[in-house]
Amino acid sequence: MGSQGLRNQRRKVVEIQDVIFILQLELGIQYLRVRDALCKSGSSADEMDKFQWYNAVDQIISLKSSGKPTVLESTYWNAL
């Protein structure tokens, strides 16, 4: 395979990565809209039904360490 073939493969990989990135952004934006609507409307199940991936995205986000901040021991003892 020549250098032209490698360039074409790299281009295809970059295009696929771009599509995945855009889909992740769209899922995140839609998730935030539904989450905000749920907070405002008092947890209406209709909002969740509009976004079929809500539970999956919510589970992924809750698994990240930023989704569950840790409480520092010094902060805990100072609060008492």
KOLBA-452838 format. One record per residue (C-alpha): x, y, z. Coordinates in steps of 0.5 Angstrom, whole numbers, padded with zeros to 4 digits, always signed. Layout:
N
XYZ...
end
This chain:
80
+0000+0000+0000+0003+0007-0002+0003+0013+0002-0004+0015-0002-0007+0009+0001-0005+0011+0008-0007+0018+0007-0014+0015+0005-0015+0011+0011-0013+0017+0015-0018+0021+0012-0023+0016+0013-0021+0015+0020-0022+0022+0022-0029+0023+0018-0031+0017+0023-0028+0020+0029-0032+0027+0027-0038+0023+0026-0038+0020+0033-0036+0027+0036-0042+0030+0033-0046+0024+0036-0044+0025+0043-0045+0032+0043-0052+0032+0040-0053+0026+0046-0050+0030+0051-0054+0037+0049-0061+0033+0049-0059+0029+0055-0058+0036+0059-0065+0039+0056-0069+0033+0058-0065+0033+0065-0067+0040+0066-0074+0039+0064-0075+0034+0069-0072+0038+0074-0077+0044+0072-0083+0040+0071-0083+0036+0077-0080+0029+0074-0085+0028+0068-0084+0021+0065-0086+0024+0058-0080+0028+0058-0076+0022+0059-0080+0018+0053-0078+0024+0048-0071+0022+0049-0070+0014+0049-0063+0014+0051-0064+0018+0057-0063+0012+0062-0057+0010+0058-0053+0017+0058-0055+0018+0065-0052+0011+0067-0046+0013+0063-0045+0020+0067-0046+0017+0074-0041+0012+0073-0036+0018+0072-0032+0021+0078-0035+0028+0076-0042+0025+0077-0041+0023+0084-0036+0028+0087-0032+0026+0093-0032+0029+0100-0026+0031+0103-0025+0028+0110-0022+0035+0112-0028+0038+0109-0033+0033+0113-0030+0035+0119-0030+0042+0118-0037+0042+0117-0039+0039+0124
end
